[in-house]
Each structure stands twice: as C-alpha cells, then as structure tokens.
C-alpha cells in the first residue's frame, strides 16, 4: 500500500549536503582556527613580554623547526649533530630493546596464560615489577653493564616488557570457550589447539599489548637519554645547557610526531588482526 | 554418589540391540563445596543434581529432538554426549562403546556458531577436516570442503570471514563444518536459537533438505515445538530441573520429505502439538512458581 507511493523525502537525503555541514570539514576548520589563535597568542605574547624573558616567538620557533628538518643529517662533533642522526640513534635503541622485550614477553605470556599454575606463580613478580619507574633501573643498569648504550637498551627492555606480557597472558587465558570446545570435539592435540586456536584468538590482545609497550618505550627513551648522551633525549638536554629554547620546542614536536607515527602503525596492525572483533 | 531418585516412574526404555546410541541411567551432579574451608567462610554449597535417570535408545538414521523448559539440563545432556562434560553416573554408549571424552565420531553444531573469526569459511572447514584426518591428501580434503560448502549453499562465500556473513550463513558454515568430518552422529545445541524468525524458518527447511540427503543420526536441542515437529522422528520431552528426567517420548509419524505446509495437513499434527504445548506450559509454569516461591 504505502510502498507504491514514491517517497520524495528519501531523494532529498541523497542530495549532497553543503560543504560547511560536513563533519570533517567543520572539524578541520575548528582545528585550524585553534592553531591560528594559539600561534597568534604566542607570537604577540612573546613580543610584548607577557611570559618569562627569553621565551622565543612562534615565528622564530617555526624558522628553527624548518632549519632543523631541512638539515637533518650534519655532523659537527658529538655535541652538534643533525636531529635526523639523533632520531636514528633513539629509534635504534628503541628497536633493539623493544624487539628483545617482545621476543621474551610474547612466548612467556603464552606460557603463563595457558597454565593456571604458572599464572598464579608468576603474577606476583609481574605485579611487583610493573609499577616501578623505568628510570629507577638506570643506576643498576649502569653498574651492571658499565656501558651507556647497553644501559639505554636495558631500560627500554625492562620497561616495555610488562604491557606485552600482561596482555598476552590475559588474551591467552581468556580465549572464548566455544573455540576451545570446537577444538576439543574435533580431537585436536594440545599443540595444534595452541598454535591454530589459542594464539590467533589472543592475537588482538597481544597486538594491543605490543602497542602499549611501544608507547612506553618511546616515552622512556627520551628520559633515559638525558642521562646517557646522544639521541633525542640528549639533544634536549644539550639544548637546555645551551639555553636554546626554540630547539627544545622543535625536539618536543618531533618526538610527538614520531610517537604518533609509531602508534598509528600499531593501530593499523590491530585492525588487521581484529576480524570484526572490537578490541 | 548420593543421587536420590525423586521420581522413579521415568520411562525406562527397552534396551535395543540395534541402537546406535544408548544412554543408560545417566545423571549429572555438579559437586558442591563441602570442605572445611568453605564451611568456615560460609561458602559451602550442596551438590546440585541437574539431570538423573536418563534412559534413551537412539536407532541409526533417526532425527531426535530434545525439548524442555529452560534450565532443565538439555544442554548438559548434549555436552555429556559430546564428551565435553564428564558423566556423573550411568553410561552413554556409541555403537556399544562407552563415551569417555570428545571425539570426531560426533559432529557438533553450536548455538553461537563458534566459527573461528580469523579463518575464512574455507579455512574453518579445512581446520576441522585436517584436524580429524591429518593424513588425508590435499586433493581429498579440497574435494570434501568443496562438497560441503556446496551442500549448505555457500558456494561463492569460501573466502569470506565470518564477520562478513549473516547469522544464517554463519550457522550454515557451522553445519558444514560439523558434517565435513563425516561424523556418525550430529549434535545440535539450539542451532537456530540466535536467528531471527524468518531466517530460522528458512534454515530449518534447509536442514530438512540436507538431512534427506545424508540421513545421519541427529540429536538436536530445541525450544521450538514447530521446529521439533518439522524435523524429528522422535521428540524427547524433559521435565523441569533440578533432577530433570525424561517425561515422555513422542513418535512423529509424518512422511518424508516434509515441509511446513504438508505436515500441518497430517491428522496427527495438531494432537502432537497440543500435547507438547501442554507439557511445556505445565513445566514452565512450575518453574516460574518455584522461582517466585523461592
């Protein structure tokens, strides 16, 4: 009855909406407006001396930023390196320490997750060590390893191991009972169940653990490098000693940007292993 | 075991020599907590007798439905047949051999489909086939998988992942997976319970069509009277729990192949339906009354 009537209302919805009503366009406009106002406030404030003396203007900082990103790789001795070199040094330390941590945490997490006894036995260690600040390990690392490079890697290792370990354990211990029942009714061996069912089922948890660990590794490396020499953390410390505030701001921006990129990489990976599950 | 029989008039069937599956005096007791620690902490619980005195003989190539009020232990019984849940007392024989654990001689269809979300339709079947018969050739496996995808009408969806399929299609994959391992008995735990009414009706007729082709022994748990009448040769009606038992077994005389319209013309249809309705209504009312009183 009603279906035979044409529905003019439907047609109008399909017409393209005006550009300024699009949510993304509006969000971008608000973003640009906020950024503009912030830069304006900064520029005017710095010029009229509203802040502490010595605070650089926005335009000065942007010029510095442009100079650093267009000259990333130069070398004038150990205390005057291009920011690209320092970035690579930091990334290398993170890569080594983080990879080592993942190689230990994922298999160990699987092992702890599949055995309730192992879970109860190891959980106290994990819970005790997890809340320790990464920098608390620094003196110990320096004393044992007697090498700043290795200590940096050690700090990354010890601080990025926990989220992956905990998430992997949780994921493996909480695999949907239905999947395990399917495996059981088919008569699958324990090994086949672990490889084909438990690990893929826990993969979303494992990847989100890896993502959190990467975030922590990137947080920690900057702090650790302030005490070590070379790397982005050291760059900031060095520029503080030079009292070059624009360069510190440039470094903060670059650290944020690289952290954002690393995180998006893992976010994409999370999506890849989700298969319609949300976590 | 302190399984005190509440009611001893349960219909004990004659033991059949031709039966494919025999369920004899089976009971399920969930043990309570009676140790000293639990008593001190006030967490002591008595044993819970879910089902008892279950006797059932199932002939080869019959479709058996088990129907009863919610919480009567139908799923518990099916899980014991599947070997997922230990039998507290009594025994379940499959071809004369007692069931001691899960095995590929019984194919299971789950209410929530239980498909692996990271595997495609084809991979879900391949996992089952390869697990059950790891020595078979690649070629043979490919053929079995293809046949069963075709059987449930999913040709073209082989490379899709479960989240890309509708509920009805997912359960087709579940049925194909259970059949692909060529089990002797198919166990279905409320296979259409999570589907909307239209999809459910459609899939019931699909199951009837598939059953006509293979005539495998099926034990199905259901809540639906129409579903049981459409598909079954025998309908087992269970009483309410705790200590649920078999109240009555109905023979369904409709000729096959069946469809919804023709079985309603059959003279026995309305009498059977009324019988089941009054049983379910009586049991459900008693459950509700017990809940209100307790």
Contacts between the chains, C-beta under 8 A, distances in Angstrom:
chain1	res1	chain2	res2	distance
A	176	B	114	7.9
A	178	B	110	5.9
A	178	B	112	5.8
A	178	B	114	3.7
A	179	B	114	6.5
A	179	B	116	6.2
A	181	B	84	5.7
A	181	B	108	7.4
A	181	B	110	7.2
A	181	B	114	6.7
A	182	B	108	7.4
A	182	B	110	7.3
A	182	B	114	5.0
A	182	B	116	7.6
A	182	B	128	7.9
A	183	B	131	7.6
A	184	B	83	7.7
A	184	B	84	6.2
A	184	B	102	4.5
A	185	B	82	5.8
A	185	B	83	7.4
A	185	B	84	6.9
A	185	B	102	4.7
A	185	B	103	7.6
A	185	B	104	7.5
A	185	B	106	6.8
A	185	B	107	7.6
A	185	B	108	4.6
A	186	B	102	7.9
A	186	B	104	5.8
A	186	B	127	7.8
A	186	B	128	5.5
A	186	B	131	4.4
A	186	B	132	5.7
A	186	B	181	6.7
A	187	B	102	6.4
A	187	B	103	5.5
A	187	B	104	5.0
A	187	B	131	6.8
A	187	B	132	6.6
A	188	B	131	4.7
A	192	B	131	6.4
A	196	B	127	6.2
A	197	B	116	6.9
A	200	B	116	7.1
A	200	B	118	4.7
A	200	B	119	8.0
A	201	B	116	7.5
A	201	B	118	7.6
A	203	B	118	7.2
A	273	B	118	7.3
A	275	B	117	4.3
A	275	B	118	5.0
A	275	B	161	5.4
A	275	B	162	7.7
A	275	B	163	5.9
A	276	B	117	6.0
A	276	B	161	6.9
A	276	B	162	7.3
A	276	B	163	2.6
A	276	B	164	7.7
A	277	B	117	5.9
A	277	B	163	7.8
